[in-house]
Amino acid sequence: MTIPYSFKNKYYLRMKNQVTSIYKQAERFAEITKKSIISGNIVRAKKCLALAERLFISGSIETKNAISNVYVFSVSSFMEVRHCNISHLFPQTLKAEYIKQINTSGV
């Protein structure tokens, strides 16, 4: 049985939108985390980071990529600009991902 092209195309678009929305959700989640840091709500920021770590550990490949490429990059860049100590806030797995990103970038 062959799958009609229109169905394949709709399926592809739906999957593409799903992946895009995962990245948008990671972006929004990073914004929430950064606003918590700005407002001094470190407890909430740590909860956000802990949840991001759980998603990174147990999520799908798309989720892991979104957490790594969007969330960790966005939050760590934000913290660096504001001279925040990343090692005290980031959970172990996210900290390792952050270090991997730094080493890959050649900074």
C-alpha positions as CSV (number, residue, x, y, z in Angstrom):
1,M,0.0,0.0,0.0
2,T,1.4,3.4,-1.0
3,I,0.8,6.4,1.1
4,P,-0.6,9.3,-0.9
5,Y,1.8,12.3,-1.3
6,S,-0.7,14.7,0.3
7,F,-0.8,12.6,3.4
8,K,3.0,12.4,3.6
9,N,3.2,16.2,3.2
10,K,0.6,16.8,5.9
11,Y,2.4,14.4,8.2
12,Y,5.8,16.1,7.5
13,L,4.3,19.5,8.2
14,R,2.7,18.3,11.4
15,M,6.0,16.7,12.6
16,K,7.9,19.9,11.5
17,N,5.5,22.1,13.5
18,Q,5.8,19.8,16.5
19,V,9.6,20.1,16.5
20,T,9.3,23.8,16.0
21,S,7.0,24.1,18.9
22,I,9.4,22.1,21.1
23,Y,12.1,24.7,20.4
24,K,9.6,27.6,21.0
25,Q,8.6,26.0,24.3
26,A,12.3,25.7,25.3
27,E,12.7,29.3,24.4
28,R,9.8,30.4,26.6
29,F,11.0,28.2,29.4
30,A,14.4,29.9,29.2
31,E,12.7,33.3,29.4
32,I,10.8,32.2,32.6
33,T,14.1,31.0,34.1
34,K,15.9,34.2,33.2
35,K,13.0,36.4,34.6
36,S,13.2,34.4,37.9
37,I,16.9,35.1,38.1
38,I,16.4,38.8,37.3
39,S,13.7,39.1,40.0
40,G,15.9,37.4,42.5
41,N,13.7,34.3,42.8
42,I,16.6,31.9,42.9
43,V,14.4,29.1,44.3
44,R,12.1,29.2,41.3
45,A,15.1,29.5,38.9
46,K,16.6,26.3,40.5
47,K,13.3,24.5,40.1
48,C,13.2,25.5,36.4
49,L,16.8,24.3,36.0
50,A,16.0,21.0,37.7
51,L,13.0,20.5,35.5
52,A,15.1,21.2,32.4
53,E,17.6,18.7,33.6
54,R,14.9,16.0,34.0
55,L,13.6,16.8,30.5
56,F,17.2,16.6,29.2
57,I,17.8,13.2,30.8
58,S,14.4,11.5,30.1
59,G,13.1,13.4,27.1
60,S,13.0,12.4,23.4
61,I,15.9,13.3,21.1
62,E,14.0,16.4,20.0
63,T,13.5,17.5,23.6
64,K,17.1,16.9,24.5
65,N,18.2,18.9,21.5
66,A,15.8,21.7,22.4
67,I,17.0,21.8,26.0
68,S,20.7,21.8,25.0
69,N,20.6,24.1,21.9
70,V,18.0,26.6,23.1
71,Y,17.5,26.4,26.9
72,V,21.1,25.8,28.1
73,F,22.5,28.1,25.6
74,S,20.1,30.9,26.3
75,V,20.2,30.7,30.1
76,S,24.0,30.3,30.3
77,S,24.6,33.2,27.9
78,F,22.3,35.4,29.9
79,M,24.1,34.4,33.1
80,E,27.5,35.0,31.7
81,V,26.6,38.5,30.5
82,R,25.3,39.3,34.0
83,H,28.4,37.6,35.7
84,C,26.3,35.1,37.5
85,N,28.0,31.9,38.8
86,I,26.7,29.2,36.6
87,S,28.3,26.4,38.6
88,H,26.2,27.2,41.7
89,L,22.8,27.2,39.8
90,F,23.1,24.6,37.1
91,P,22.4,21.0,38.0
92,Q,25.2,18.5,37.2
93,T,23.9,17.2,33.8
94,L,23.1,20.7,32.5
95,K,26.5,22.0,33.7
96,A,28.2,19.1,31.8
97,E,26.2,20.1,28.7
98,Y,27.2,23.7,29.1
99,I,30.9,22.8,29.4
100,K,30.5,20.6,26.3
101,Q,29.1,23.6,24.4
102,I,32.0,25.9,25.6
103,N,34.6,23.3,24.6
104,T,33.0,22.8,21.2
105,S,32.8,26.5,20.4
106,G,36.5,26.9,21.0
107,V,36.0,29.7,23.5
